[in-house]
Amino acid sequence: MKRLIGLLMGVFSLTACATGTTNLTLGLADDAVKPGVISEAPARTLYLAEVTDERDPTRIDRIGNKRNGYGMVMGAVGTNEPVTDTVADTLTKTFEASGHKVVSEQDGAPLRVDAAVKTFWFDYKTGFVTVEFFGDIQIALKVTDTATGAVVFDDIFKGYYSDKTGGGLSKTWTRVMDSALADLSREISLSSDLLMVLEEAEEPAAADAPAEDTVS
């Protein structure tokens, strides 16, 4: 009987706001990002040029579906900020936590960073007494040498998180997606190939300060 009551409560918690769209405010807290392997490179200035949305066109209007206890789609899960802005913020915090500087103008930065969001999806499935929530994020990250125009890094990074609970609504959904963002950040910060690119980059030489006039 207790299991049945638990299941019914979990199903109710998922269907209570099932219709329409629920928008989540996502983003990493500053203390959720830790320095990684890429912190071993000298501090670099990175020009974060563009984050594009290349998700499946059938899913680009939302980041997940709200389902009832039978798995039927009853509504949508969206975001208050564009997914591309959330990913850009995650990239900025990831690089800066490892000692690098992220700028929005090229202005002499030796490396240009571009990213494309491939997947940004939240979903869940109900079991007999628990609900499994999961978040899946995938981005393509490209780094270009601004002096030569050569692409020096091009790879896919993934962030994933799952959790089984008795139920939950927007707070649980937000926690799951923020945890997936944290996993994405960790994967980027631990990339040995990205470390090599940062190590080999050359910061532009600082301009000599003008000589001061002397009075004889």
Secondary structure, DSSP 8 states (H G I E B T S, - for coil): -HHHHHHHHHHHHHHTT-SEEEEE-----GGG----GGGGS---EEEEEEEEE-S-TTTTT-SEEEE-TTS-EEEEEEESS-HHHHHHHHHHHHHHHTT-EEESS-TT-SEEEEEEEEEEEEEEEE-SS-EEEEEEEEEEEEEEETTT--EEEEEEEEEEEEEEES---HHHHHHHHHHHHHHHHHHHHT-HHHHHHHHH----------------
